Amino acid sequence: MKSIIVAFDKNHGIGAANDLLWAHDLPADLRHFKEITTGHTIIMGRKTYESLGRPLPNRQNIVISRDLDEAPGFTIVRDLEAAYKAATSDDIYVIGGGQIYALALETVSKLYVTEVGEMFAAQVFFPEIDPAIWQEVSREHHDKDEANKYDYDFVVYNRR
Ligand SMILES: NC(=O)c1ccc[n+]([C@@H]2O[C@H](COP(=O)([O-])OP(=O)(O)OC[C@H]3O[C@@H](n4cnc5c(N)ncnc54)[C@H](OP(=O)(O)O)[C@@H]3O)[C@@H](O)[C@H]2O)c1
């Protein structure tokens, strides 16, 4: 199954200066991301690839770029369709960033969203989630704590 996994703030902001908005202040979200994606295929845009700086372990890492030729540990493809074709696992997760989410939204069946209960000065955003298309099927709220600086919700949507 193809899914998107994303964390966004109250304005659907996902990034700025080619980094996450909450830096290291939400380790629970990184754990959640790791649990869901480990053992499967992840697909990302070239800017997210640069932001990561290394392939994420125990996952097939695919990067979409019009120019990139070499990136050790990554499979490089030229478009989203080629990324799906190159995937070696049944479960495929599109992990961003903004450009690739916008391309992939209409192609996936499930959204794993972390709603971060704060507003940041974002430069990159996730598209609107149309309730006529997407049904919220689960929501898990967490209050901020010592390790996690902001309230957050893990939300899952299925395509109707
Ligand atoms: N909060 C989250 O969950 C989350 C997740 C991931 C990323 N982020 C953040 O999102 C930001 C990056 O997002 P972004 O939108 O700037 O970049 P991006 O989507 O990661 O990558 C954009 C690049 O992908 C390639 N690309 C895009 N459309 C393409 C197409 N149709 N065909 C072929 N290649 C295509 C191009 O690479 P070339 O220029 O090489 O051709 C383009 O420059 C960062 O701030 C990052 O931290 C947040």
The ligand as an SDF file (V2000), in Angstrom:
LIG
                    3D

 48 52  0  0  0  0  0  0  0  0999 V2000
    7.5610   17.7960    8.5330 N   0  0  0  0  0  0  0  0  0  0  0  0
    7.7300   16.7610    7.7190 C   0  0  0  0  0  0  0  0  0  0  0  0
    7.0800   15.7170    7.8760 O   0  0  0  0  0  0  0  0  0  0  0  0
    8.7390   16.8610    6.6210 C   0  0  0  0  0  0  0  0  0  0  0  0
    9.0770   15.7320    5.8590 C   0  0  0  0  0  0  0  0  0  0  0  0
   10.0020   15.8710    4.8290 C   0  0  0  0  0  0  0  0  0  0  0  0
   10.5840   17.0900    4.5660 C   0  0  0  0  0  0  0  0  0  0  0  0
   10.2440   18.1650    5.3340 N   0  0  0  0  0  0  0  0  0  0  0  0
   10.8020   19.4850    5.0500 C   0  0  0  0  0  0  0  0  0  0  0  0
   10.3710   19.8820    3.7470 O   0  0  0  0  0  0  0  0  0  0  0  0
   11.3580   20.7530    3.1830 C   0  0  0  0  0  0  0  0  0  0  0  0
   11.7640   20.2410    1.8200 C   0  0  0  0  0  0  0  0  0  0  0  0
   10.6340   20.2210    0.9420 O   0  0  0  0  0  0  0  0  0  0  0  0
   10.7080   20.8600   -0.5320 P   0  0  0  0  0  0  0  0  0  0  0  0
    9.3200   20.9580   -1.0650 O   0  0  0  0  0  0  0  0  0  0  0  0
   11.5280   22.1000   -0.4540 O   0  0  0  0  0  0  0  0  0  0  0  0
   11.5890   19.8100   -1.3440 O   0  0  0  0  0  0  0  0  0  0  0  0
   11.4110   18.2230   -1.6460 P   0  0  0  0  0  0  0  0  0  0  0  0
    9.9880   17.9360   -2.0250 O   0  0  0  0  0  0  0  0  0  0  0  0
   12.0420   17.4280   -0.5790 O   0  0  0  0  0  0  0  0  0  0  0  0
   12.3710   18.0720   -2.9180 O   0  0  0  0  0  0  0  0  0  0  0  0
   12.1710   18.8650   -4.0630 C   0  0  0  0  0  0  0  0  0  0  0  0
   13.0190   18.3160   -5.1920 C   0  0  0  0  0  0  0  0  0  0  0  0
   12.4580   17.0880   -5.6540 O   0  0  0  0  0  0  0  0  0  0  0  0
   12.6650   16.9700   -7.0520 C   0  0  0  0  0  0  0  0  0  0  0  0
   11.3610   17.0140   -7.7180 N   0  0  0  0  0  0  0  0  0  0  0  0
   10.2310   17.6550   -7.3490 C   0  0  0  0  0  0  0  0  0  0  0  0
    9.2430   17.4490   -8.2370 N   0  0  0  0  0  0  0  0  0  0  0  0
    9.7700   16.6750   -9.2070 C   0  0  0  0  0  0  0  0  0  0  0  0
    9.2440   16.1110  -10.4060 C   0  0  0  0  0  0  0  0  0  0  0  0
    7.9790   16.3280  -10.8090 N   0  0  0  0  0  0  0  0  0  0  0  0
   10.0620   15.3510  -11.1580 N   0  0  0  0  0  0  0  0  0  0  0  0
   11.3370   15.1200  -10.7860 C   0  0  0  0  0  0  0  0  0  0  0  0
   11.8910   15.6220   -9.6550 N   0  0  0  0  0  0  0  0  0  0  0  0
   11.1190   16.3850   -8.8910 C   0  0  0  0  0  0  0  0  0  0  0  0
   13.5000   18.1730   -7.4730 C   0  0  0  0  0  0  0  0  0  0  0  0
   14.8520   17.7710   -7.3160 O   0  0  0  0  0  0  0  0  0  0  0  0
   16.0370   18.3730   -8.2760 P   0  0  0  0  0  0  0  0  0  0  0  0
   16.0620   19.8400   -7.9800 O   0  0  0  0  0  0  0  0  0  0  0  0
   17.2500   17.6250   -7.8460 O   0  0  0  0  0  0  0  0  0  0  0  0
   15.5940   18.0570   -9.6760 O   0  0  0  0  0  0  0  0  0  0  0  0
   13.1110   19.1930   -6.4200 C   0  0  0  0  0  0  0  0  0  0  0  0
   14.0620   20.2200   -6.2560 O   0  0  0  0  0  0  0  0  0  0  0  0
   12.4920   20.7890    4.1940 C   0  0  0  0  0  0  0  0  0  0  0  0
   12.3300   21.9280    5.0330 O   0  0  0  0  0  0  0  0  0  0  0  0
   12.2990   19.5320    5.0040 C   0  0  0  0  0  0  0  0  0  0  0  0
   12.8510   19.6190    6.3050 O   0  0  0  0  0  0  0  0  0  0  0  0
    9.3440   18.0670    6.3490 C   0  0  0  0  0  0  0  0  0  0  0  0
  1  2  1  0
  2  3  2  0
  2  4  1  0
  4  5  1  0
  4 48  2  0
  5  6  2  0
  6  7  1  0
  7  8  2  0
  8  9  1  0
  8 48  1  0
  9 10  1  0
  9 46  1  0
 10 11  1  0
 11 12  1  0
 11 44  1  0
 12 13  1  0
 13 14  1  0
 14 15  2  0
 14 16  1  0
 14 17  1  0
 17 18  1  0
 18 19  2  0
 18 20  1  0
 18 21  1  0
 21 22  1  0
 22 23  1  0
 23 24  1  0
 23 42  1  0
 24 25  1  0
 25 26  1  0
 25 36  1  0
 26 27  1  0
 26 35  1  0
 27 28  2  0
 28 29  1  0
 29 30  1  0
 29 35  2  0
 30 31  1  0
 30 32  2  0
 32 33  1  0
 33 34  2  0
 34 35  1  0
 36 37  1  0
 36 42  1  0
 37 38  1  0
 38 39  2  0
 38 40  1  0
 38 41  1  0
 42 43  1  0
 44 45  1  0
 44 46  1  0
 46 47  1  0
M  CHG  2   8   1  16  -1
M  END
$$$$
